[in-house]
Structure formats: structure tokens, C-alpha cells
Amino acid sequence: MPAVPSILNADLHCHSIVSDGTLTPEDLAQRARANGVELWALTDHDEIGGQRRAAAAAKANGLRYLTGCEISVTFAGETVHIVGLGFDAEDPRMVQGLADTRDGRGPRAREMAEGLAKVGIHGAYEGALKFVGNPALISRTHFARFLVETGHCKDTPEVFRKYLTEGKPGYVPHRWANLKDAVSWITQGGGIAVIAHPGRYKFSATEEYALFSEFKAHGGRGVEVVTGSHTPAEYVEYADMAREFGLAASRGSDFHSPDESHCDLGALPYLPGDLTPVWELLADRIQ
């Protein structure tokens, strides 16, 4: 494998129908290639079942590829996402850990539907299932698509505001993996753990500092600096956090769908040139 340049169009965060995206791994690879992506990773939620397809599709499209996954973690009472990159997708600790994390999604989805039924929205569980590629990974996004389709809301952001955030009728919390376990599954499989879109979490400055501190103490090595939900000001803020904590920087659109996503595959600004890109630490894991 030739050396990987420090400045390149890497998209290391996106989702397929294997979790809550709307495109297949093959379609995502084609879209990434068409949009000028040079290094790609598929990072489905709590699921690595699409990795073989994604790697094969990347190869067919002339893309460099890293294995990926976005793991749901509970930290300080909030859901935080940790992206794993470059790990062995067949490592038994990762496979079992993700299976355990997924187990709670079905019961949680039924509770969400019960909450929506109390405010007059019936059939939400069955309606959400129509949008699910993998029933074990039914999520709030699938409920949001059902509520848009049935005319209860005009788009998915409105659904989340009205129905699916804390204090709203369809919100049900879930206990995910813990931070230490998620990081260890990734690192023991030869990969690197990355804090996903830190600007999205509603933490105080003290809680955010605790997240970064504990993450690094457990062996985490990267943070998404440039990502679809970050503002330009947050690019600067989390570049500074990467420098302060000695973390490598990652870049990813968090693309889910052509109709829903903040940003298309490959459309983000480049990382600041003084940061260490996470792919430099994973050169030997690139396929």
C-alpha cells in the first residue's frame, strides 16, 4: 500500500441500510467515488454486518477503505457515539459486544410506539419497520421517516423536536455500552477509537472535559473535527481540543440519505494542516 497523504478527501463516517441509512454499501461506495472521496469507511450504528460488502465495493470503485462502526455509549446519562476505524471486523470481542448493545433496541422501539400511541399516533412500530433494513437496528430515525411519510411532520428535524427528544411522547432512553468497553473492543481489534461529532452533545464544559479525559485514559486516540453536523466555529473548537488532548483528527460527513443529511459524502472542508489525521495512524490497516 503506497503512503497515504496527510491532506486528502477522506470520509470516515456514513451509514447504509444495514443500520439507519437509505443506500446500500455498494451505492455508497459509488457515490463516494463520484464525489471525489479518496479514503472511505462505512460506520453503521452498532453493526459490522456490512463491512465485507463495503470493502468489496470500495475495491471495485478504486477507493481506499477502512473498516468502521459507530458504537452507542452512555456517558454522564447521555448517549455518545464512538467511531471505530481500522479494526478486525471479525474480532469476537467486537462481534459479541455489538450484539449485546443491539439487544435493547427492539423493546425500546415498542415503548416508543406506545408513547406515540398515547398522543394519537397509532401503528408507529409497524410503520417504522417498513424503513428498516435490519430489524435488530430499529431506531429513532426509522420512526422519524414514518412520521414524515404519514404527514405528522414535514421533515425529520421537526419529528425529533416534537416527538423523539427527552420529554417528548416518543422518547425512550436506552442504556448503551460503557465508554471503556467500546474503546477496548475497537483497540483490542487493532483499530482506533474516535469521538464522533462532539459538538452534538449537550454537555457542560466540565462534562465535555471529563468525556475527553476518560476517553483518552481508556485508550481513545481520535476525535471528529470536521463532520457534517459541526459548524465552522466547531471545526476550530474541536481542532483545539485535538491539540490539547493530543488526539488525531478525523473527518466524516455522517451521511445517511440524499434527502436527509447535513452534508453529502466527500463535501467537507479539509482538516487543519497541523493536526495528525487519524488515517496516518492506520496506514497499515487501509485496504
C-alpha positions as CSV (number, residue, x, y, z in Angstrom):
1,M,0.0,0.0,0.0
2,P,1.5,3.4,-1.0
3,A,1.9,6.1,1.6
4,V,-1.3,7.9,2.4
5,P,-1.1,11.7,2.2
6,S,-2.0,13.8,5.2
7,I,-4.3,16.0,3.2
8,L,-6.9,14.0,1.3
9,N,-10.7,13.7,0.8
10,A,-11.4,11.1,3.5
11,D,-15.0,10.4,4.5
12,L,-14.8,8.1,7.6
13,H,-18.4,8.4,8.9
14,C,-21.5,7.3,7.0
15,H,-24.4,4.9,7.2
16,S,-26.0,2.3,5.0
17,I,-29.3,0.3,5.0
18,V,-27.5,-2.1,7.4
19,S,-28.3,0.4,10.1
20,D,-30.3,3.6,9.5
21,G,-29.1,4.8,6.1
22,T,-31.2,4.6,2.9
23,L,-28.5,3.4,0.5
24,T,-26.7,0.1,0.2
25,P,-23.0,-0.2,0.9
26,E,-22.5,-0.6,-2.9
27,D,-24.4,2.6,-3.7
28,L,-22.5,4.5,-1.0
29,A,-19.2,3.4,-2.5
30,Q,-20.2,4.6,-5.9
31,R,-21.4,7.9,-4.5
32,A,-18.2,8.4,-2.6
33,R,-16.2,7.7,-5.7
34,A,-18.3,10.1,-7.8
35,N,-17.9,12.8,-5.1
36,G,-14.1,12.5,-5.1
37,V,-13.6,10.6,-1.9
38,E,-10.1,9.0,-1.7
39,L,-10.4,7.1,1.6
40,W,-13.8,5.8,2.8
41,A,-15.2,3.9,5.8
42,L,-18.8,2.6,6.4
43,T,-19.7,3.2,10.0
44,D,-23.1,1.7,10.6
45,H,-24.6,2.0,14.1
46,D,-23.6,-0.9,16.4
47,E,-23.3,-3.2,13.4
48,I,-20.5,-4.5,11.2
49,G,-22.6,-6.8,9.0
50,G,-22.0,-4.5,6.0
51,Q,-18.2,-4.5,6.2
52,R,-17.4,-7.2,3.7
53,R,-19.8,-5.7,1.1
54,A,-18.4,-2.2,1.7
55,A,-14.8,-3.3,1.4
56,A,-15.5,-5.2,-1.8
57,A,-17.5,-2.2,-3.2
58,A,-14.6,0.1,-2.3
59,K,-12.1,-2.1,-4.1
60,A,-14.4,-2.3,-7.2
61,N,-14.6,1.5,-7.2
62,G,-10.9,2.1,-6.7
63,L,-11.3,3.5,-3.2
64,R,-9.0,3.0,-0.2
65,Y,-11.0,1.6,2.6
66,L,-11.0,1.3,6.4
67,T,-13.4,-0.9,8.5
68,G,-15.7,1.2,10.6
69,C,-18.5,1.2,13.1
70,E,-20.3,3.8,15.2
71,I,-20.9,2.5,18.7
72,S,-23.6,3.8,21.0
73,V,-22.3,4.6,24.5
74,T,-23.9,6.0,27.7
75,F,-21.8,8.7,29.3
76,A,-22.9,11.0,32.1
77,G,-26.5,10.0,31.4
78,E,-26.3,10.9,27.7
79,T,-25.8,8.9,24.5
80,V,-22.4,9.5,23.0
81,H,-21.1,7.9,19.8
82,I,-17.7,6.4,19.4
83,V,-16.5,5.6,15.9
84,G,-14.1,2.7,15.5
85,L,-11.8,2.6,12.5
86,G,-9.4,0.0,11.1
87,F,-10.3,-2.8,13.5
88,D,-10.6,-6.5,12.7
89,A,-14.3,-6.8,11.8
90,E,-14.3,-10.5,12.8
91,D,-12.7,-10.0,16.2
92,P,-15.0,-11.9,18.6
93,R,-15.0,-9.3,21.3
94,M,-16.3,-6.7,18.9
95,V,-18.9,-9.0,17.4
96,Q,-20.2,-10.0,20.8
97,G,-20.1,-6.5,22.3
98,L,-22.1,-5.1,19.4
99,A,-24.6,-7.9,19.6
100,D,-25.2,-7.1,23.3
101,T,-25.5,-3.4,22.5
102,R,-28.1,-4.1,19.8
103,D,-30.3,-6.3,22.0
104,G,-32.1,-3.4,23.7
105,R,-33.3,-1.7,20.5
106,G,-36.4,-3.9,19.9
107,P,-38.0,-3.4,23.4
108,R,-37.1,0.3,23.3
109,A,-38.8,0.7,19.9
110,R,-42.0,-0.9,21.2
111,E,-42.0,1.5,24.1
112,M,-41.5,4.5,21.7
113,A,-44.5,3.3,19.7
114,E,-46.6,3.1,22.9
115,G,-45.7,6.6,23.8
116,L,-46.7,7.9,20.3
117,A,-50.0,6.0,20.5
118,K,-50.9,7.9,23.7
119,V,-50.9,11.1,21.7
120,G,-52.9,9.7,18.8
121,I,-50.2,8.3,16.5
122,H,-51.0,4.7,16.0
123,G,-49.1,1.9,14.2
124,A,-45.7,3.6,14.6
125,Y,-43.8,0.4,15.3
126,E,-45.1,-1.3,12.2
127,G,-44.7,1.9,10.2
128,A,-41.1,2.3,11.3
129,L,-40.3,-1.3,10.4
130,K,-41.0,-0.5,6.7
131,F,-37.9,1.7,6.7
132,V,-35.6,-0.8,8.5
133,G,-33.1,-2.8,6.6
134,N,-32.1,-4.7,9.7
135,P,-34.9,-5.1,12.3
136,A,-32.3,-5.5,15.1
137,L,-31.3,-1.9,14.5
138,I,-34.6,-0.1,14.5
139,S,-34.0,3.4,15.7
140,R,-35.5,6.9,16.2
141,T,-34.5,7.7,12.5
142,H,-36.9,5.0,11.3
143,F,-39.7,6.3,13.4
144,A,-39.0,9.8,12.0
145,R,-39.3,8.6,8.4
146,F,-42.7,7.0,9.3
147,L,-43.9,10.3,10.8
148,V,-42.9,12.3,7.8
149,E,-44.4,9.8,5.4
150,T,-47.7,9.9,7.3
151,G,-47.8,13.7,7.3
152,H,-47.4,14.2,11.1
153,C,-44.3,16.4,10.4
154,K,-42.7,18.0,7.4
155,D,-39.2,16.6,7.9
156,T,-37.1,14.6,10.3
157,P,-35.7,17.5,12.3
158,E,-39.4,18.5,13.1
159,V,-40.1,14.9,14.2
160,F,-37.2,14.9,16.7
161,R,-38.2,18.3,18.1
162,K,-41.8,17.4,18.6
163,Y,-41.7,13.7,19.4
164,L,-38.4,12.0,19.9
165,T,-36.2,14.0,22.2
166,E,-36.2,13.9,26.0
167,G,-39.5,14.9,27.5
168,K,-41.5,14.3,24.3
169,P,-44.0,11.5,23.8
170,G,-41.9,9.1,21.7
171,Y,-38.6,9.4,23.7
172,V,-37.3,6.4,25.5
173,P,-33.8,6.3,26.9
174,H,-31.6,3.3,26.4
175,R,-28.5,2.1,28.3
176,W,-25.8,1.5,25.7
177,A,-22.3,0.2,26.1
178,N,-20.0,2.0,28.5
179,L,-17.1,4.1,27.2
180,K,-14.3,1.8,28.5
181,D,-15.8,-1.3,26.8
182,A,-16.5,0.4,23.5
183,V,-12.9,1.8,23.3
184,S,-11.5,-1.6,24.3
185,W,-13.5,-3.5,21.6
186,I,-12.0,-1.3,19.0
187,T,-8.4,-1.1,20.2
188,Q,-8.2,-4.8,21.0
189,G,-9.2,-5.5,17.4
190,G,-6.3,-3.4,16.1
191,G,-8.3,-0.2,15.4
192,I,-8.5,3.3,16.7
193,A,-11.4,4.8,18.7
194,V,-12.7,8.3,17.7
195,I,-15.2,10.6,19.5
196,A,-17.9,11.2,16.9
197,H,-19.4,14.7,16.3
198,P,-18.6,16.1,19.8
199,G,-20.4,19.3,19.1
200,R,-23.7,17.5,19.2
201,Y,-23.6,16.5,22.8
202,K,-25.4,18.8,25.3
203,F,-22.6,18.6,27.9
204,S,-21.3,21.4,30.1
205,A,-17.7,22.4,29.7
206,T,-16.8,20.2,32.7
207,E,-18.7,17.2,31.4
208,E,-17.1,17.5,28.0
209,Y,-13.7,17.7,29.5
210,A,-14.4,14.6,31.5
211,L,-15.5,12.8,28.3
212,F,-12.3,13.6,26.6
213,S,-10.2,12.8,29.6
214,E,-11.8,9.4,30.2
215,F,-11.8,8.6,26.6
216,K,-8.1,9.2,26.3
217,A,-7.4,7.3,29.6
218,H,-9.2,4.3,28.2
219,G,-7.0,4.3,25.0
220,G,-9.1,6.5,22.7
221,R,-6.9,8.3,20.1
222,G,-9.0,10.4,17.8
223,V,-11.8,13.0,17.5
224,E,-14.0,14.1,14.6
225,V,-13.1,17.6,14.0
226,V,-14.7,18.2,10.6
227,T,-18.1,16.5,10.4
228,G,-21.5,17.1,8.8
229,S,-23.2,18.5,11.9
230,H,-20.4,20.8,13.0
231,T,-20.4,24.5,12.3
232,P,-17.2,26.2,11.1
233,A,-16.7,27.5,14.6
234,E,-16.9,24.0,15.9
235,Y,-14.2,22.9,13.4
236,V,-12.0,25.4,15.2
237,E,-13.1,24.4,18.7
238,Y,-12.5,20.7,18.2
239,A,-9.3,21.2,16.4
240,D,-8.2,23.0,19.6
241,M,-9.5,20.0,21.7
242,A,-7.5,17.6,19.5
243,R,-4.3,19.7,20.1
244,E,-5.0,19.9,23.9
245,F,-5.6,16.2,24.3
246,G,-3.0,15.0,21.8
247,L,-5.7,13.3,19.7
248,A,-5.6,12.6,16.0
249,A,-8.3,14.3,13.8
250,S,-10.9,12.5,11.8
251,R,-13.3,13.8,9.1
252,G,-16.7,12.3,8.0
253,S,-19.9,13.5,6.6
254,D,-22.2,11.3,8.8
255,F,-24.2,10.8,5.6
256,H,-27.4,8.8,5.9
257,S,-29.5,9.7,2.9
258,P,-29.5,12.0,-0.1
259,D,-32.7,13.6,1.3
260,E,-31.9,13.9,5.0
261,S,-28.2,14.5,5.5
262,H,-26.5,17.8,6.6
263,C,-23.7,17.1,4.1
264,D,-23.0,14.8,1.2
265,L,-20.2,12.3,1.1
266,G,-16.9,13.9,0.4
267,A,-18.2,17.5,0.6
268,L,-16.5,18.6,3.8
269,P,-13.6,21.1,4.2
270,Y,-10.1,19.5,4.7
271,L,-8.7,19.1,8.1
272,P,-6.4,21.8,9.5
273,G,-2.9,21.0,8.2
274,D,-1.2,21.0,11.6
275,L,-3.3,18.1,13.0
276,T,-2.4,14.5,12.7
277,P,-5.0,12.8,10.5
278,V,-6.3,9.6,12.0
279,W,-5.5,7.7,8.8
280,E,-1.8,8.3,9.3
281,L,-2.1,6.1,12.4
282,L,-3.9,3.5,10.4
283,A,-1.8,3.3,7.3
284,D,-1.2,-0.5,7.7
285,R,-4.9,-1.1,8.2
286,I,-6.1,0.5,4.9
287,Q,-7.4,-1.9,2.4
